[in-house]
Amino acid sequence: MATVTATTATPPTIHPARRRLSLGRAAAWAVMGLIILITLLPFYWILRTALSTNAGLSSDPNSLLPVDLTGGGFERALGLQSAKEAIAQGGAGGGLDFWRYLLNSMIVSTLIAGCQIFFSAMAAYAFARLRWRGRDKVFGLFLAGLMVPTIFTLLPNFVLIKQLHLVDTLLGIALPTLFMTPFAVFFLRQFFMNIPREVEEAALLDGAGKVKIFFRVILPMASTPIITLSVLTYITAWNDYFWPLMVSYSDSSRVLTVALAVFRAQNPQTGTDWSGLMAATLIAALPMLVLFACFARRIVSSVSFTGIK
Amino acid sequence: MTIASSSPPSRLPLGSAEGARTKPRTYRAGAGDNRGDGRLAAVFIAPALLGFLVFLLWPTLRGIYLSFTRFNLLTPAEWVGLDNYVRMVNDPIFWNSLWVTVEYVVINIGIQTVAALAIAVLLQRLTQSALLRGIVLTPYLMSNVVAGLVWLWILDTQLGIGNEIISAIGFDRIPFLADETWAIPTIALINVWRHVGYTALLLFAGLQAIPNDMYEAAKVDGASEWRMFWRITMPLLRPVLAVVLIMTMIGSFQVFDTVAVTTAGGPANATNVLQFYIYGSAFGRFQFGYASAMSVALLIVLSAITVLQYRLTRAGQTDLG
């Protein structure tokens, strides 16, 4: 994860090799096609399963289209069916309130992405643009933090969150990454350092203070990397499972990833409620797909033009 | 770890910012500007520093401390010296977990790296389509939980389409996740599906830095694509490949989510990867001290890999000059 150092730089234009339809090219395209198929097929399979009935899935397992097209899976996932109806259709009957988990996921991810990027941007500005004693030493310390694997801090952090009485709260889930990650600070510092000093000096001459410069000049100029980083942080926070699993126990703080695992564990006697589970999976994944659709170009180019040189 | 950006190399060294050289007077001590900067910097850095100290530095030190204690969350930690480590060395389940994790990493990283390299090269040499790059990245948007559940369903022994196809071709159905030999390779491949696109894009970025003239020149000399791959692409990509390899391997060692939703460590500890065992020790049996000791072991393994790989691959050097 700790590698995307996006840039606004445009890709070097490479002229694709002259398009001769040789055997080699055809084979290469066939491989590419296969890769795309393997990449995308599971997404279709989620949809196809979610729209089928459980009875239909077992009677006709290899149908490429939904079997007995129904919205029952989604109704169960969203808790819109009565326990009796749910059990009749192969569900567990125990209610799971996916709207609530959706909201919880949104609150946690928004809180983390918003605060982390803002605080990291402030720190990055101090590291890139302000002069103060010990700056390089403190920054070196932050960089060293990049090397500590997340797993290592999870247990002690859990102990800390417990001592703060924040277990089973949304704040408890968000807190460890709320203020910074070394990566976010590093990432933004790189951009701030590339903003020409003249821009800042012109603003200083106009009588603006450094705080004003940060908010009015630097932040707007770095909006592209900031948006990119926010989206990536949002996706990471949304997809996180281990930490929320440790911290949350009840509905009040359950996020979608954890809820999905709970939904899966609620096995009805008839076997897994695949239709309901895939519907729930789709609900959990859809927001990220939409987010990606909106920012695809930026995300893709930020990952590819990272420049890990 | 070298994480550079598009910034020119001259600006990469920490500190000694470029402005200091050209306009020294502005920042000399005594100038109001300087002192103002210090105070403002303190304010600006305060939240991040708080987060760093409280949730990164302190837990790191505390984790090391806890590994020398017996601690169950309810009573204060009790110093037991090396007990946890002695227990760890004598714990067959720990060694099994470590072995299973290594097996997972080898399969996961081996296949992922080759596949990612293939995708990256195809993306570069075949087409520059942004749409394809986007498609390749989509699985990365899924959580491990979603990826695990979808493949659990596709590979289901009775109803999964994967097994339907296998049985249609005429083979026996494979209990991918319920069988001791199949479980780890299956989980490794599921995570390849989720991460390969991201890795491919990182490598693709490295490929973009190779000047196209080199390929043009080689082509004039009559070199085949295959030869160009081995003579141009691989040598020039090596530093990027090394960094990507270190990163993905460190991530790979921390496998947890997929195991948790698919096999939960089973069958018979066959997928009880180290993280899962650590989690179970802490939250299943409330042995936080022991769990911490195993975390320290994992940390040591990861650090060793980083150092070793960095040395072996001479990741810091670039052939491109």
Interface residues (C-beta under 8 A of the other chain):
Chain A: M1 A2 T3 T5 A6 T7 T8 A9 P11 P12 I14 H15 P16 A17 G24 R25 A28 W29 V31 M32 I35 I36 I38 T39 L40 P42 F43 W45 I46 T49 L57 S58 P61 N62 F119 S120 M122 A123 Y125 A126 F127 A128 L130 R131 W132 R133 R135 D136 V138 F139 G140 L141 F142 L143 G145 L146 M147 V148 P149 T150 I151 F152 T153 L155 P156 N157 F158 V159 L160 K162 L175 P176 T177 L178 F179 M180 P182 V185 F186 Q190 F191 M193 N194 R197 K210 V211 F214 I235 W238 N239 D240 Y241 F242 L245 M246 T257 L260 A261 R264 T272 W274 L277 M278 T281 A284 A285 M288 L289 L291 F292 A296 R297 I299 V300 S301 V303 S304 F305 T306 G307 I308 K309
Chain B: M1 T2 I3 A4 S5 S6 S7 R11 L14 G15 A17 E18 G19 A20 Y27 N34 G36 D37 G38 L40 A41 A42 F44 I45 P47 A48 L49 L50 G51 F52 V54 F55 L56 L57 W58 P59 T60 R62 G63 L66 L73 A118 I119 L122 Q124 R125 L126 T127 Q128 A130 L132 R133 G134 I135 V136 L137 T138 P139 L141 M142 S143 N144 V145 V146 A147 L149 V150 W151 W153 I154 D156 Q158 L159 G160 I161 E164 I165 A168 W193 G197 Y198 L201 L202 F204 A205 G206 Q208 A209 N212 Y215 K219 E225 P239 V240 V243 V244 M247 I250 G251 F253 Q254 F256 D257 A260 V261 Q275 I278 Y279 A282 F283 F288 A291 S292 S295 V296 L298 L299 L302 S303 T306 T318
